[in-house]
Amino acid sequence: MAKYTDDFKVMVVREYLEGKIGYKRLAEKHGVKSKKQVINWVNAYKKFGMEGLFRKKKNASYSVHFKLDVLSFMKRTGASQTETALHFGLTNPSMLADWKKKFLEGGTEALSNPKGRPIMPDKVRNVKKIQKPTAQDKMTREQKLERENELLRLEVEYLKKLRAFQIDPDGYLEKHKQRYHSNSKKNFN
């Protein structure tokens, strides 16, 4: 994936906002892989100003509950990834597709897995090192069961919210409107 400097993003967005050239031609002109990337930059700029264009310097970590809220919102409202990301103050809409895929494949537990590439096994690296026990290995049976219970509670909570929304979408959205609004501000700053 190509990384673009903050100055480059600002230049492209300003050029678009001048109104002389569209998304597709602008992407071609500057060698941006997809017009969708330019659209995301422009939307982020319109919603959050310059801050919306600057990528976060540290890797943000989101709770499973927050991820479930975001996915639930997207499903309930039918909002696109870009609209949902803007609503919650997220600068990377494609991250939502990853969360959705993980949830559909592995449920809530898949959402709690740390991001990044898994460690390669010793055989592949041709390095013989003593394996240190991970935190998962050190967990007692009781701790593992407590963790599984918590994940199941989160999944049940998500499904209850989904069902409540399906029964009365307008009432549910009105009831939870303030909470979603406060989540987006809390995670954006």
C-alpha positions, 0 to 999 in steps of 0.5 A: 500500500502506498503511503502519502505525505500529509503535504501531498494529501493537502495539495491534492485536496486543495486542487480538488476543492478548486473545482477544476478537476474531478476525482478520477483525473486528479488521481491519475494526474498525481499517481494515486492508486485509486480515485476512492483514496482521493474521495476519502481525503476530501471527505475527511477534510470536509468533516475534520479539516486539516486534522482529518488528512493527517494520519495518526502517528501512533497505531490506534487501538479500539475496543471490541465493544467500540468495533461492534458499535461501529459495525452495528451502526453501519448495518442499522443505518445502511451507511457506507464505510466512508460515512460510518468512518466519518461519523465515528471520527475514523480516518481509515474507512477500509479498516471497517471492511477488515473488522466486518470480515473478521466478525463474520469469520470468527465472531467477537473473538476475532475482533479482539485479536491484535492487529499485525502480522503473526510471528513466523514459526521457527522452522520458517525462519530457520532460527532456533530460539527458546519459545517464551510462553505467551500470556494465553499459555499462562492463563489458567483454565478459569481465566480462559473460561472467564475470557470466553464468557466475556466474549460471549456476553459481548456477542449476545449484547450485540445481537440484542442491539441488532434485534432491537434495531430490526424491530424499531429502527427509528426508536432505537436510533433516537434512543442511542443517538447521543451515545454514538455522538459521544463515542465519536468525539471521545475516540477522535481527540 
